[in-house]
Each structure stands twice: as C-alpha cells, then as structure tokens.
Amino acid sequence: MTKKKVEEEIIKSTRYCNLLKQVSLRDEDYTYCIEKIFVKSMKRNEIRFSVYKDTVRGDDIYVPRSLDVTELELMELLKKSIKEKVFSDDFIDMLKQELK
C-alpha cells in the first residue's frame, strides 16, 4: 500500500511559515491558539502555541510571547485541536499511551 501525501490548505502564509490548521479561544483582549504550521526554513510541520492581540480594527496581531492559560482553557484548546486534526494520529496514539 502506498502512502499518499495530502496537501493541506494554507490558511495564512508568512516569510517564516504557512499556517495549516488553527483552533482558538477568545477573551475580551486576546485570542489563544494551538496551530499546526509548516516552517519553511526547516521544511517541517510543527505545533505552535500562540497568542494574538485583538485590535481596534477588528483583526488580530501575533504576540511573540508564551501562551498563558488556565487548565480548563488548555483542556478546551486540546479538545478542539484533537477534533480539528491539528495533531497527527500518531501523536494522539502516543498521548494515549502516556495517559494510561
């Protein structure tokens, strides 16, 4: 059986990476995300935990800082990430093994 490489739709592209998948939670000032990105210089997919600042214009600006959320918010992001296939099936299998 041949493995078929599936091209993922690019949500947004920057000089650094292509944003492939994203799940988020919003509050009054920020959007908290788990993202699947393709890092162009390294030619590989990575998972990014990110924060975006909501602006007056209604768009979001990437904030280069750590993602600080409560355990409940993290759980919600993880659930959305699993549902939206941000993580690979292999990663989910490894995670299940760790949780046993």
N, CA and C of each residue as an Amber inpcrd file, in Angstrom:
protein
   300
   0.8400000  -1.1750000   0.0000000   0.0000000   0.0000000   0.0000000
   0.8910000   1.2460000   0.0000000   0.5950000   2.1870000  -0.8470000
   1.3650000   3.4110000  -0.9620000   0.7430000   4.4950000  -0.1050000
   1.6050000   5.1730000   0.6640000   1.1100000   6.3020000   1.4490000
   0.9870000   7.5030000   0.5290000  -0.1450000   8.1340000   0.5910000
  -0.3940000   9.2970000  -0.2440000  -0.2280000  10.5540000   0.6020000
   0.6230000  11.4500000   0.1540000   0.8370000  12.6980000   0.8770000
  -0.2950000  13.6580000   0.5200000  -0.9900000  14.1110000   1.5350000
  -2.1160000  15.0080000   1.3340000  -1.6430000  16.4420000   1.5230000
  -1.9080000  17.2730000   0.5380000  -1.5740000  18.6850000   0.6440000
  -2.6140000  19.3640000   1.5250000  -2.1540000  20.1050000   2.5160000
  -3.0720000  20.8000000   3.4050000  -3.2860000  22.2220000   2.9060000
  -4.4910000  22.7000000   3.0920000  -4.8240000  24.0550000   2.6950000
  -4.0880000  25.0470000   3.5920000  -3.5380000  26.0750000   2.9940000
  -2.8100000  27.1040000   3.7370000  -3.7950000  28.1960000   4.1380000
  -3.9240000  28.4090000   5.4400000  -4.8140000  29.4420000   5.9620000
  -4.1730000  30.8170000   5.8020000  -2.8700000  30.8850000   6.1100000
  -2.1180000  32.1390000   6.0130000  -0.6600000  31.7930000   5.7690000
   0.0170000  32.6140000   5.0010000   1.4270000  32.3860000   4.7160000
   2.2350000  33.6330000   5.0740000   3.3600000  33.4130000   5.7750000
   4.2960000  34.4920000   6.0920000   5.6760000  34.0670000   5.5940000
   6.6690000  34.9330000   5.7480000   8.0280000  34.5440000   5.3550000
   8.5130000  33.3620000   6.1800000   8.0680000  33.2820000   7.4330000
   8.5210000  32.2390000   8.3490000   7.8120000  30.9050000   8.1320000
   6.4920000  30.9380000   7.9710000   5.7500000  29.6750000   7.9450000
   4.4360000  29.7860000   7.1900000   3.8460000  28.6060000   6.9430000
   2.4810000  28.5040000   6.4490000   1.6190000  28.0130000   7.6050000
   0.5240000  28.6960000   7.8640000  -0.4300000  28.2740000   8.8840000
  -1.3870000  27.2830000   8.2360000  -1.3830000  26.0350000   8.7390000
  -2.1640000  24.9610000   8.1270000  -3.4720000  24.6770000   8.8540000
  -3.4300000  24.6920000  10.1700000  -4.6370000  24.4610000  10.9770000
  -4.5370000  25.3180000  12.2230000  -5.7210000  25.7220000  12.7290000
  -5.7310000  26.5860000  13.9090000  -7.0320000  26.3910000  14.6840000
  -6.9050000  26.2430000  15.9950000  -8.0670000  26.2880000  16.8870000
  -7.8030000  27.3870000  17.9000000  -8.8820000  28.0050000  18.3940000
  -8.6660000  29.1720000  19.2490000  -9.7540000  29.3440000  20.2960000
  -9.3850000  30.0810000  21.3240000 -10.2990000  30.5790000  22.3520000
 -10.0680000  32.0790000  22.4430000 -11.1500000  32.8340000  22.6370000
 -11.0360000  34.2920000  22.7170000 -11.4960000  34.7800000  24.0780000
 -10.8700000  35.8550000  24.5350000 -11.4260000  36.6060000  25.6540000
 -11.5870000  38.0430000  25.1750000 -11.7430000  38.9780000  26.0840000
 -12.0220000  40.3520000  25.6530000 -10.8410000  41.0340000  24.9670000
  -9.6120000  40.5590000  25.1850000  -8.4390000  41.2240000  24.6160000
  -7.5640000  40.3510000  23.7200000  -7.6000000  39.0320000  23.9320000
  -6.6510000  38.1500000  23.2630000  -7.3420000  36.9350000  22.6500000
  -6.6510000  36.3310000  21.6900000  -7.0490000  35.0470000  21.1200000
  -5.9100000  34.0750000  21.3860000  -6.2400000  32.9310000  22.0010000
  -5.2570000  31.9080000  22.3630000  -5.4120000  30.7490000  21.3920000
  -4.3070000  30.2730000  20.8220000  -4.3870000  29.2870000  19.7470000
  -3.4160000  28.1250000  19.9150000  -3.8120000  27.0000000  19.3350000
  -2.8930000  25.9140000  19.0300000  -2.9420000  25.7920000  17.5190000
  -1.7620000  25.8260000  16.8960000  -1.6910000  25.8660000  15.4390000
  -0.7480000  24.7950000  14.8990000  -1.0970000  24.2890000  13.7510000
  -0.1850000  23.4310000  13.0010000   0.4100000  24.3160000  11.9170000
   1.7400000  24.4260000  11.9220000   2.4180000  25.2810000  10.9510000
   3.4630000  24.4730000  10.1860000   3.7700000  24.9460000   8.9860000
   4.8790000  24.3990000   8.2110000   5.9710000  25.4590000   8.2190000
   7.1100000  25.1510000   8.8690000   8.2270000  26.0960000   8.9630000
   9.0460000  25.9690000   7.6830000   9.0580000  27.0240000   6.9100000
   9.6650000  26.9790000   5.5750000  11.1610000  26.6850000   5.6090000
  11.9080000  27.3410000   6.4840000  13.3630000  27.1620000   6.5080000
  13.7660000  25.7490000   6.9230000  12.9510000  25.1110000   7.7490000
  13.2710000  23.7680000   8.2410000  12.5470000  22.6700000   7.4550000
  11.6070000  23.0950000   6.6100000  10.8390000  22.1650000   5.7730000
  10.1760000  21.0620000   6.6020000   9.4720000  21.4810000   7.6790000
   8.7700000  20.5020000   8.5120000   7.5640000  21.1450000   9.1980000
   6.6170000  20.2900000   9.5610000   5.4520000  20.7280000  10.3200000
   5.8070000  20.8140000  11.7970000   5.2310000  21.8090000  12.4610000
   5.4080000  21.9730000  13.9000000   4.0770000  22.4010000  14.5140000
   3.9740000  22.2360000  15.8280000   2.8110000  22.7070000  16.5740000
   3.2270000  23.9680000  17.3220000   2.4230000  25.0130000  17.1840000
   2.7340000  26.2850000  17.8440000   1.5900000  26.6600000  18.7900000
   1.9560000  27.0200000  20.0070000   1.0140000  27.5800000  20.9660000
   1.1960000  29.0880000  20.8720000   0.1410000  29.8150000  20.5100000
   0.3200000  31.2330000  20.2080000  -0.7520000  32.1140000  20.8330000
  -0.4360000  33.4040000  20.8450000  -1.3260000  34.4280000  21.3760000
  -1.4300000  35.5360000  20.3320000  -2.6550000  36.0200000  20.1110000
  -2.8950000  37.1480000  19.2200000  -3.6240000  38.2320000  19.9990000
  -3.2230000  39.4730000  19.7920000  -3.8680000  40.6240000  20.4320000
  -4.9510000  41.1370000  19.5020000  -6.1620000  41.2930000  20.0460000
  -7.2590000  41.8570000  19.2650000  -7.0180000  43.3590000  19.1070000
  -7.2370000  43.8760000  17.9020000  -7.0050000  45.2980000  17.6390000
  -8.3270000  46.0330000  17.4640000  -8.2540000  47.3460000  17.4800000
  -9.4320000  48.1930000  17.2990000 -10.0460000  47.9680000  15.9190000
  -9.2000000  47.6860000  14.9260000  -9.6810000  47.4600000  13.5580000
 -10.4440000  46.1480000  13.4140000 -10.3340000  45.2850000  14.4240000
 -11.0490000  44.0140000  14.3590000 -10.2050000  42.8420000  13.9140000
  -8.9400000  43.0860000  13.5740000  -8.0610000  41.9720000  13.1990000
  -7.1900000  41.5980000  14.3980000  -6.3630000  40.5990000  14.2190000
  -5.5020000  40.1220000  15.2980000  -4.0400000  40.3010000  14.9170000
  -3.2070000  40.6440000  15.9050000  -1.7650000  40.7790000  15.7020000
  -1.0740000  39.7000000  16.5270000  -0.1620000  38.9550000  15.8940000
   0.5940000  37.9120000  16.5830000   1.4430000  38.5350000  17.6790000
   1.4080000  37.9430000  18.8660000   2.1930000  38.4190000  20.0040000
   3.2700000  37.3730000  20.2990000   4.5440000  37.7210000  20.1130000
   5.6190000  36.7420000  20.3600000   5.9070000  36.5780000  21.8500000
   5.0140000  35.8720000  22.5230000   5.1950000  35.5900000  23.9460000
   4.5930000  34.2280000  24.2350000   4.7980000  33.7590000  25.4490000
   4.2850000  32.4460000  25.8180000   2.7640000  32.4680000  25.9530000
   2.1840000  31.2990000  25.7860000   0.7420000  31.1360000  25.9430000
   0.4480000  30.8090000  27.4030000  -0.2300000  31.6980000  28.0900000
  -0.5900000  31.5000000  29.4940000  -2.1000000  31.3490000  29.5860000
  -2.5580000  30.1380000  29.9120000  -3.9900000  29.8670000  30.0370000
  -4.2360000  28.9970000  31.2640000  -5.4740000  28.9630000  31.7130000
  -5.8320000  28.0900000  32.8270000  -5.8620000  26.6390000  32.3390000
  -5.9060000  25.7000000  33.2680000  -6.0080000  24.2900000  32.8850000
  -7.2870000  24.0300000  32.0970000  -8.3860000  24.6660000  32.4830000
  -9.6470000  24.4780000  31.7550000  -9.5630000  25.0270000  30.3330000
  -8.9260000  26.1770000  30.1680000  -8.7510000  26.7410000  28.8280000
  -7.8370000  25.8570000  27.9860000  -6.7780000  25.3460000  28.5980000
  -5.8820000  24.4410000  27.8780000  -6.6300000  23.1800000  27.4590000
  -7.4520000  22.6360000  28.3470000  -8.2270000  21.4470000  28.0140000
  -9.1500000  21.7190000  26.8310000  -9.7940000  22.8730000  26.8190000
 -10.6820000  23.2260000  25.7070000  -9.8970000  23.3380000  24.3980000
  -8.7290000  23.9670000  24.4460000  -7.8860000  24.0650000  23.2500000
  -7.4420000  22.6870000  22.7740000  -7.0620000  21.8250000  23.7030000
  -6.6370000  20.4740000  23.3260000  -7.7840000  19.6890000  22.6990000
  -8.9740000  19.7880000  23.2830000 -10.1360000  19.0890000  22.7220000
 -10.4220000  19.5670000  21.3000000 -10.3890000  20.8860000  21.0970000
 -10.6180000  21.4330000  19.7590000  -9.5220000  20.9760000  18.7910000
  -8.2810000  20.9550000  19.2670000  -7.1530000  20.5450000  18.4220000
  -7.2940000  19.1020000  17.9690000  -7.7360000  18.2410000  18.8640000
  -7.9290000  16.8340000  18.5060000  -9.0690000  16.7110000  17.5050000
 -10.1700000  17.3970000  17.7740000 -11.3360000  17.3340000  16.8830000
 -11.0160000  17.8660000  15.4880000 -10.2490000  18.9430000  15.4160000
  -9.9350000  19.5870000  14.1330000  -8.6750000  19.0240000  13.4660000
  -8.1220000  17.9630000  14.0390000  -6.9640000  17.2650000  13.4620000
  -5.7170000  18.1420000  13.3640000  -5.5140000  19.0110000  14.3540000
  -4.2670000  19.7770000  14.4180000  -3.1080000  18.8220000  14.6860000
  -3.3480000  17.8260000  15.5400000  -2.3370000  16.8220000  15.8690000
  -2.4900000  15.6070000  14.9590000  -1.3800000  14.9640000  14.6620000
  -1.4110000  13.7510000  13.8370000  -1.9970000  12.5880000  14.6320000
  -2.4700000  11.5780000  13.9280000  -2.9750000  10.3670000  14.5760000
  -1.8800000   9.6940000  15.3960000  -0.6480000   9.7120000  14.8830000
   0.4740000   9.1220000  15.6210000   0.6910000   9.8310000  16.9580000
   0.6060000  11.1420000  16.9480000   0.7730000  11.8960000  18.1920000
  -0.3340000  11.5520000  19.1840000  -1.5570000  11.4620000  18.7070000
  -2.6910000  11.1190000  19.5760000  -2.4850000   9.7390000  20.1820000
  -2.0020000   8.7930000  19.3870000  -1.7200000   7.4480000  19.9030000
  -0.6450000   7.4910000  20.9920000   0.4150000   8.2640000  20.7740000
   1.4710000   8.3940000  21.7850000   0.9290000   9.0370000  23.0620000
   0.0840000  10.0320000  22.8960000  -0.5090000  10.7010000  24.0480000
  -1.3790000   9.7340000  24.8550000  -2.1530000   8.9350000  24.1640000
  -2.9810000   7.9260000  24.8400000  -2.1150000   6.9770000  25.6580000
  -0.9900000   6.5730000  25.1020000  -0.0900000   5.6710000  25.8240000
   0.4560000   6.3220000  27.0940000   0.7680000   7.5900000  27.0170000
   1.2940000   8.3050000  28.1850000   0.2410000   8.4620000  29.2730000
  -1.0080000   8.5460000  28.8840000  -2.0840000   8.7680000  29.8480000
  -2.5780000   7.4910000  30.5130000  -2.1040000   6.3510000  30.0630000
  -2.5290000   5.0690000  30.6530000  -1.9030000   4.8650000  32.0080000
